[in-house]
């Protein structure tokens, strides 16, 4: 009886151990399977992230003109590798195009700063074939910063990088015009005229004709200035450009003491735009030259009603 009980106990004990062993094996198998599943999902996720943060995907976003997407992805990629030149270029280019699309000047300036920083870092690699193009885009960024930040002047840096790009072999028809505008901002009249003349040889436009005429006026070459300004007045459909050209012509006639033609230009301006302060100021100068101070002061007061801080009218009225 005791032997039977002992055998039954041994058999029960073996079954219990076997059950425990199988339970352990099942737990281990499930744990391995779970870990493998987690690893596969993690690997898949890493592959998905890797694909998303690839140059190929960055290029696809660029080709679809998704500049916000390019900018955001480039930022993420640069967190891991801050000096990837191709990624820095994408960030710089996308930041530039985001800047010029902004209506808020502060937001535009923030993007243009990012563009400049990224492109300057990209230029650290001096052996890159894309160096001339990067210099060109950096020049455009500085030119645009000069437009946005009216209280500072970045025209000298725009000139520097446009010139470098040109000397390094980058070809773009708009470089001479950008150089002309940048030289004009620095009051470098001769250089501006030279650049604008080169631009005019590439592509003639009313804007360029006006710009060259204005620069010749500043250099006191009135004969040449009038040649370009006459063309704008007679050929252009852009009213604003025509009024600006007529105003310069009026100033030239005043310098030449040709009061009749000067009055004709200022009257023509006011017939189109009764709120053109410079035209009232010019008429005031004409009356002053004719010895009629009452009419002169009347015109200068009209100028101030239109533009309260008109410097010429303020000076004339305060001195009188």
Secondary structure, 3 states (H helix, E strand, C coil): CHHHHHHHHHHHHHHHHHHHHHHHHHHHHHHHHHHHHHHHHHHHHHHHHHHHCCHHHHHHHHHCCCHHHHHHHHHHHHHHCCCCHHHHHHHHHHHHHHHHCCCCHHHHHHHHHHHHHHHHHHCCCCCCCCHHHHHHHHHHHHHHHHHHCCCCCCHHHHHHHHHHHHHCCCCCCCHHHHHHHHHHHCCCHHHHHHHHHHHHHHCCCHHHHHHHHHHHHHCCCHHHHHHHHHHHHHHCCCHHHHHHHHHHHHHHHHHCCCHHHHHHHHHHHHHHCCCCHHHHHHHHHHHHHCCCHHHHHHHHHHHHHHCCCCHHHHHHHHHC
